Amino acid sequence: MTRCGACDHGDVMDITVKVTPKSSRTELVGKLADGTWKIKVAAAPEKGKANRELCAFLADHFGVPQSRVHIVSGETAHIKRVRVDV
């Protein structure tokens, strides 16, 4: 996969995301210099709660069903690769 903040491959978008769990609310904070999206999530990083909230947030952001958002790599890391089928 190409390493960039957001890559559009036709009907698929790959996004590099830096996640900050246990925040006061879930929100897109901005983008880092390398194009990585910085997102705060309110859920704690336990039993996949923060990952599920991240996927729900991105699905809402892009207007797609949650089933079309997948974490490709970084399930247990702060830096994640997320694929969105648009």
ABEGO torsion letter per residue (X at the ends): XBBBABBBBEABBBBBBBBBBGBABBBBAEBBAAGBBBBBBABBBBGGAAAAAAAAAAAAAAGBBAAABBBABGAABABBBBBBBX
